[in-house]
Amino acid sequence: MPLSRSSPSPAARTALEVLLTGASSRDTLRRAQWLRALDQLLRPHLPADLAPHVRLANVRGRRLVLLTDTAAWHTRLRMVTPTLIAAARALGVEVDAISIKVSPPPQLPPAAPAARVSPATRSGLQAALALLRAIDPPERRMSAERAAAARDAPPAASNPAEKS
């Protein structure tokens, strides 16, 4: 069944408006911005090689929830837990513990390998393309002549009574 490009129903539109303008959505957006800002403030307290592999996911109760790419980074992150707790406390976030979850980045499909063409094949293809461009097929020539004739012909009268 094809997807409809029509506007949403009035009920759906009203629900969407409530969601976007409601207090809970403002709170959600505010919290997301706060988490992003906290992530940026905690990042300098991570070792330089570890920082790109860690992101703050949440603050749940008195616990920071961090995500990392692999189990190896999880282990490295576990070693700097006391530093991060101290940094979060210094920023005014009351935390006692850190939870670390491994969440690998999404896998992108592999890029298609570039087709390798030998120099002889490349020159042959270029010569064939040049020949094709030089040839003016009769069908195209005839259709161009018909288009020119139609353009130059006087307009035909659509009412038979107007013909004299």
N, C-alpha and C positions, 0 to 999 in steps of 0.2 A: 504494500500500500504506500503510495507516494506521500512524502511529508507535505503538510499544508503550509503555505506561506501566508495564510490569512492571519488577521490579528487575533489575539487570545480572546476567549469568551469574557463577558463582563465579570463573571465570578472569579475567573483566573486573574484578570486584570486587578480586581479589587484586592484579592489575596496578595498579589505581588506588591501593590501599593502599600498595604498594611505592613508587609515584611520589610520593605525598604524605608518606610517612614516611622515604623514603630520604635519604641524605646529599646526593646531587646536587640534590634538590629544595630542601633547606634552603640549600644553597649558592646556588642560583638565586634563591631568595627574598631571601637576604641581599644578593646582588649587586644585585637590583632596588631594594632599599631604599637601598643605598649610592649607586646611580646617581641615585635621586630626591633624596637628601640633597645630593649633589654638585651637581646641577642647581640646587637652591635656594641653595646657597652661591655658585655662579657667577653667578646671575641679577642680583645687585646691581651686577656689573661691566659689565653691558650698558646701553646707552642706554635710557632709559625708553620711548621709542616702539618700540624693537626687541624688548625683553624678551618681550612677549606673543606674538611670532611665532617664537620660538626655543625649542627644548628639547634637552636632552642625550639622545642616543640610546644612546651606548656609549662606553667607553674601550677601544680596541683597541690593544694594545701600548703604544706611546708616543704615541698619537694620540687626541684627543677627536673623537668623531663627533657632529655637531650636525645637527638637522633644522630647516628653516625653511619657511614657507608658500609663498613665491614667489621667483622669481629676483631680484626687486628687493630683498627682504630678504636674500637670499644675498649680494648685492653689499655691502650695508650691513654685514653680519656679517663679511665678509672684511676690512673696514677695521678692525675691533676685535679681530682675531685676536691680535696681540701682547699686548694687554691681558688677554685670556682665558688665554693660555698662562702669563703671569706670575701671574695669580690662581690658576690650577690648581697651579702650582709652589709658590706660597705656602701652599696648602692641603695640600701633601705629595704631590701627584699628579705623577709624573714624566712629563711630556709634552713633545714637541718640535714637534708639528704639530697642525693641526685639519683635519678633513674636514667639508665642509658638503654636505648633501644636501637637495634640494627635495622636500618631501612635502606636497602640498596637503591641507588638512583635508577630511574626507569631506563630500560634497555632500548636503545635506538636500533632500528633495523640496519643490518650491515649495508654499506654503500655498494652499489653495483660496481664490479671492477671495470676499469676503462678498457675498451676494446683496443687491442693492439693491431695496427695495420702496418704491413710492410711498406717500404717506400715504393716498390713496384706496384702494389695494389693501389696505393694512394694516387700515384700518377695515372694509372689506368682509370680509376674512378673520376678523377678530375677531367681527363680527356673525354670520357663518356658524357659527363655533365655538360661540358662545353659544346659537344655535338648536339645534345638535346636542346640546349638553349639556342643554337644556331638554326635548327630546323623549325620551320613554321608549318605546323600540321594543317592540312587542307580544311579540316573541320573548324579549326579556330579561325582560319582566314575567311571561310564562308560565313561564319557567324558574325565576324567583324564587318563584312560587307553588308550583311542583312541589317545590322544595327545602324550602319551609316546610311543605308537606303531609307530606313524607317525614320531616321532623324531628319533627312533632307526632304522627305515626301510631305505634301501638304496634309493637314489634318483631315480625316474622313468625316463626312457629315453623318451624324448619328440618327437624324430623322429622315426617312425616305421622302417625305414631302418636300424637303429642302433641296433635293437633287433636281437639277434642271436638264 
